[in-house]
């Protein structure tokens, strides 16, 4: 733990730590905070600025839990921290234009079928424009391929027994904000959320010398904000597009399908010289 204090009231603090649990995980964390005062209180050029930076690195030992993983690489903070810090010794950090972070967790549930789940949080910050983009969070899930009509013993035969399907889920909550609104309620005003479900179905079979395969895909999207567009006549008599934002839960679906047939032809040629 380190600290700085100046006679005009400016102060700063730094906390750093490395940690390790043998055969489980290891990492490091560093947090820096500064409250800088410029000039003197009561003067026209007086200004007070607060800055911070958080860096966290965490890695899990792959042998500790093979079915679940957790990792973190975080570097976030005030866009101008490294350029205006009064105690900056890492000069190369002042040239960095982007700060990025990623925290992820995944879990597998072995069995038949196997279920997989993962969640992640990402952060990207441009220190020149002060634009911050977040996914808070991204969710993904899947169920491995199953054959609901397959016999318990023996090989699968025919169209019905070869029918197989999967299930996939993806959800996102995207946020675009600024350095000034970061960690405030206002940052959630631009949030865009949605969930996507997909179920691919396929089958195959043989008839004589021909092999047939067919597939279909069902996709359903859940959204929490939609747009309604209409043509509106303006004062000059011309028509222009007007867009209205509608808040609330809504869904839409898409379907696709395909089929193919194939065979193999064998031949023999004789060449006499």
C-alpha positions as a printed NumPy array, in Angstrom:
array([[  0.   ,   0.   ,   0.   ],
       [  1.397,   3.375,  -1.054],
       [ -0.002,   6.867,  -0.651],
       [  0.688,  10.457,  -1.694],
       [ -0.449,  13.702,  -0.073],
       [  0.201,  17.282,  -1.199],
       [ -0.125,  20.476,   0.785],
       [ -2.821,  21.906,  -1.518],
       [ -5.095,  18.941,  -0.693],
       [ -4.317,  16.591,  -3.578],
       [ -3.872,  12.94 ,  -2.608],
       [ -3.494,   9.511,  -4.147],
       [ -3.34 ,   5.855,  -3.162],
       [ -2.146,   2.566,  -4.608],
       [ -2.947,  -0.982,  -3.48 ],
       [ -1.166,  -3.964,  -5.049],
       [ -1.247,  -7.655,  -4.242],
       [ -0.224, -10.982,  -5.754],
       [ -2.051, -14.108,  -4.669],
       [ -1.824, -17.837,  -5.305],
       [ -3.604, -20.959,  -4.094],
       [ -1.467, -23.92 ,  -5.082],
       [ -3.115, -26.201,  -7.663],
       [ -6.169, -23.93 ,  -7.783],
       [ -5.526, -20.4  ,  -9.097],
       [ -3.164, -17.436,  -9.12 ],
       [ -3.342, -13.762, -10.002],
       [ -2.602, -10.157,  -9.164],
       [ -4.664,  -7.058,  -8.455],
       [ -3.726,  -3.377,  -8.506],
       [ -5.95 ,  -0.368,  -7.805],
       [ -4.856,   3.25 ,  -8.128],
       [ -6.863,   6.346,  -7.204],
       [ -5.992,  10.044,  -7.333],
       [ -7.846,  13.186,  -6.354],
       [ -5.99 ,  16.147,  -7.847],
       [ -6.626,  19.813,  -7.056],
       [ -5.447,  22.533,  -9.416],
       [ -4.739,  26.067,  -8.186],
       [ -6.4  ,  27.229,  -4.946],
       [-10.008,  27.149,  -3.819],
       [-11.779,  30.394,  -4.606],
       [ -9.687,  31.17 ,  -7.714],
       [-11.252,  31.118, -11.184],
       [ -8.873,  28.43 , -12.465],
       [ -9.531,  26.056,  -9.562],
       [-10.396,  22.506, -10.676],
       [-10.792,  19.154,  -8.937],
       [-10.266,  15.898, -10.85 ],
       [-10.636,  12.301,  -9.705],
       [ -8.988,   9.45 , -11.592],
       [ -8.633,   5.706, -11.064],
       [ -7.273,   2.558, -12.678],
       [ -7.996,  -1.1  , -11.906],
       [ -5.862,  -3.962, -13.179],
       [ -6.768,  -7.567, -12.295],
       [ -5.282, -10.751, -13.717],
       [ -6.625, -14.147, -12.65 ],
       [ -5.859, -17.613, -14.015],
       [ -7.199, -20.972, -12.919],
       [ -5.131, -24.126, -12.759],
       [ -6.509, -26.455, -15.437],
       [ -6.292, -29.453, -13.101],
       [ -8.316, -27.892, -10.279],
       [-11.708, -28.381, -11.9  ],
       [-11.77 , -29.775, -15.465],
       [-15.505, -29.138, -15.899],
       [-15.448, -25.414, -15.066],
       [-13.13 , -22.519, -15.902],
       [-12.848, -18.963, -14.621],
       [-10.437, -16.333, -15.912],
       [-10.12 , -12.562, -15.753],
       [ -8.02 ,  -9.919, -17.475],
       [ -9.196,  -6.46 , -16.437],
       [ -7.706,  -3.079, -17.277],
       [-10.173,  -0.242, -16.863],
       [-10.258,   3.225, -15.441],
       [-10.275,   6.899, -16.278],
       [ -9.215,   7.577, -19.86 ],
       [ -6.657,  10.225, -18.864],
       [ -5.221,   8.462, -15.811],
       [ -1.84 ,   7.528, -17.285],
       [ -1.475,  10.875, -19.062],
       [ -2.302,  13.141, -16.129],
       [ -1.251,  11.121, -13.096],
       [  1.068,  13.06 , -10.757],
       [  2.907,   9.877,  -9.804],
       [  3.347,   8.124, -13.147],
       [  6.545,   6.141, -13.608],
       [  5.402,   3.897, -16.492],
       [  5.894,   6.279, -19.415],
       [  4.955,   3.665, -22.055],
       [  1.447,   3.5  , -20.555],
       [  0.822,   7.105, -21.649],
       [  0.903,   5.924, -25.285],
       [ -1.842,   3.319, -24.836],
       [ -5.016,   4.307, -26.727],
       [ -7.261,   1.412, -25.7  ],
       [ -8.125,  -0.254, -22.412],
       [ -9.803,  -3.648, -22.593],
       [-11.082,  -6.253, -20.145],
       [-12.539,  -9.727, -20.234],
       [-13.995, -11.909, -17.471],
       [-15.316, -15.342, -18.389],
       [-16.762, -18.424, -16.716],
       [-17.657, -21.728, -18.338],
       [-19.231, -24.889, -16.972],
       [-19.814, -28.293, -18.56 ],
       [-22.347, -30.781, -17.219],
       [-21.211, -34.231, -18.416],
       [-23.843, -36.722, -19.398],
       [-25.956, -37.754, -22.335],
       [-26.684, -35.236, -23.631],
       [-23.956, -32.899, -22.373],
       [-24.945, -29.374, -21.37 ],
       [-22.474, -26.489, -21.699],
       [-22.845, -22.994, -20.281],
       [-20.622, -19.928, -20.395],
       [-20.873, -16.275, -19.382],
       [-18.498, -13.432, -20.13 ],
       [-18.17 ,  -9.696, -19.563],
       [-16.082,  -7.581, -21.931],
       [-15.026,  -3.957, -21.876],
       [-13.287,  -1.81 , -24.492],
       [-12.409,   1.829, -23.908],
       [-10.88 ,   4.348, -26.304],
       [ -8.798,   6.784, -24.282],
       [ -8.764,   9.357, -27.097],
       [-12.523,   9.586, -27.688],
       [-13.637,   8.507, -24.166],
       [-16.055,   5.995, -25.781],
       [-16.696,   2.841, -23.714],
       [-18.293,  -0.318, -25.154],
       [-19.444,  -3.127, -22.876],
       [-21.094,  -6.52 , -23.158],
       [-22.644,  -7.   , -19.75 ],
       [-22.922,  -9.943, -20.069],
       [-22.767, -12.401, -22.988],
       [-24.445, -15.745, -22.226],
       [-24.054, -18.934, -24.233],
       [-25.53 , -22.376, -23.687],
       [-25.802, -25.56 , -25.692],
       [-27.136, -29.108, -25.49 ],
       [-25.177, -31.706, -27.46 ],
       [-26.711, -33.67 , -30.328],
       [-29.426, -36.159, -29.357],
       [-31.226, -38.905, -31.319],
       [-34.688, -39.022, -29.704],
       [-35.964, -41.947, -31.835],
       [-32.808, -44.063, -31.942],
       [-33.017, -47.631, -30.547],
       [-31.32 , -48.267, -27.225],
       [-29.239, -50.993, -28.814],
       [-27.992, -51.632, -32.338],
       [-27.486, -49.269, -35.264],
       [-29.839, -46.526, -36.393],
       [-31.812, -47.232, -39.546],
       [-34.253, -45.239, -41.638],
       [-35.432, -41.65 , -41.611],
       [-37.007, -41.59 , -38.153],
       [-34.277, -43.309, -36.171],
       [-31.602, -41.011, -37.665],
       [-33.375, -37.797, -36.706],
       [-31.069, -35.736, -34.488],
       [-31.255, -32.255, -33.019],
       [-29.325, -29.772, -30.912],
       [-30.12 , -26.67 , -28.896],
       [-28.07 , -23.456, -28.779],
       [-28.653, -20.273, -26.808],
       [-26.918, -16.91 , -27.031],
       [-27.793, -13.734, -25.169],
       [-26.175, -10.303, -25.147],
       [-26.557,  -7.026, -23.325],
       [-24.576,  -4.352, -25.19 ],
       [-23.875,  -0.942, -23.718],
       [-22.251,   2.046, -25.42 ],
       [-21.413,   4.9  , -23.055],
       [-18.705,   7.458, -22.262],
       [-16.001,   7.766, -19.65 ],
       [-18.042,  10.45 , -17.871],
       [-21.166,   8.255, -17.534],
       [-19.279,   5.034, -16.722],
       [-20.552,   3.417, -13.485],
       [-23.601,   5.677, -13.364],
       [-27.273,   4.914, -14.009],
       [-27.088,   6.891, -17.261],
       [-24.812,   4.276, -18.861],
       [-27.747,   1.836, -19.024],
       [-29.894,   4.192, -21.121],
       [-28.307,   2.886, -24.336],
       [-28.423,  -0.803, -23.382],
       [-29.537,  -3.192, -26.137],
       [-30.541,  -6.7  , -25.007],
       [-31.555,  -9.841, -26.828],
       [-31.648, -13.646, -26.708],
       [-31.335, -16.035, -29.643],
       [-32.456, -19.667, -29.595],
       [-31.644, -22.085, -32.404],
       [-32.557, -25.737, -32.926],
       [-30.906, -27.473, -35.916],
       [-32.527, -30.772, -36.953],
       [-31.08 , -33.286, -39.416],
       [-31.537, -36.853, -40.638],
       [-30.078, -39.177, -43.266],
       [-30.868, -42.566, -44.78 ],
       [-30.066, -44.83 , -47.703],
       [-32.377, -46.09 , -50.439],
       [-30.744, -48.524, -52.807],
       [-27.627, -46.949, -54.268],
       [-28.54 , -43.441, -53.115],
       [-27.847, -41.581, -49.847],
       [-30.338, -38.939, -48.753],
       [-29.92 , -36.216, -46.136],
       [-32.249, -33.485, -44.954],
       [-31.866, -30.635, -42.484],
       [-33.883, -27.81 , -41.007],
       [-33.157, -24.982, -38.611],
       [-35.519, -23.102, -36.324],
       [-34.357, -19.803, -34.849],
       [-36.243, -17.6  , -32.424],
       [-35.09 , -14.173, -31.22 ],
       [-36.256, -12.416, -28.079],
       [-35.795,  -8.636, -28.012],
       [-36.797,  -5.904, -25.593],
       [-36.915,  -2.97 , -27.992],
       [-38.279,  -2.72 , -31.526],
       [-38.711,  -0.016, -34.146],
       [-41.779,   0.935, -36.141],
       [-41.23 ,   2.833, -39.38 ],
       [-43.836,   4.722, -41.361],
       [-44.02 ,   7.268, -44.158],
       [-45.036,  10.732, -42.999],
       [-45.87 ,  13.669, -45.251],
       [-43.924,  16.781, -44.316],
       [-44.888,  20.452, -44.802],
       [-43.566,  20.528, -48.378],
       [-45.732,  17.59 , -49.404],
       [-42.854,  15.085, -49.649],
       [-42.839,  11.837, -47.767],
       [-40.116,  10.948, -45.287],
       [-39.487,   7.991, -43.013],
       [-40.399,   8.334, -39.344],
       [-39.097,   5.824, -36.802],
       [-40.726,   5.17 , -33.434],
       [-39.015,   3.19 , -30.669],
       [-41.257,   0.671, -28.916],
       [-40.107,  -0.624, -25.548],
       [-41.245,  -4.054, -24.419],
       [-40.75 ,  -7.743, -25.054],
       [-41.181,  -9.025, -28.615],
       [-40.123, -12.05 , -30.68 ],
       [-39.489, -12.998, -34.289],
       [-38.637, -16.324, -35.894],
       [-36.809, -17.613, -38.953],
       [-36.823, -21.03 , -40.588],
       [-34.584, -22.726, -43.117],
       [-34.379, -26.203, -44.605],
       [-32.457, -28.174, -47.203],
       [-32.006, -31.632, -48.663],
       [-29.434, -33.46 , -50.746],
       [-28.988, -36.784, -52.505],
       [-25.8  , -38.463, -53.599],
       [-24.346, -41.694, -54.875],
       [-20.976, -43.123, -55.803],
       [-20.159, -44.515, -59.235],
       [-17.303, -47.004, -59.609],
       [-15.633, -47.843, -62.916],
       [-12.723, -49.713, -64.344],
       [-10.709, -48.985, -67.436],
       [ -8.269, -51.243, -69.28 ],
       [ -5.39 , -49.84 , -71.257],
       [ -3.65 , -52.083, -73.824],
       [ -0.301, -51.092, -75.277]])
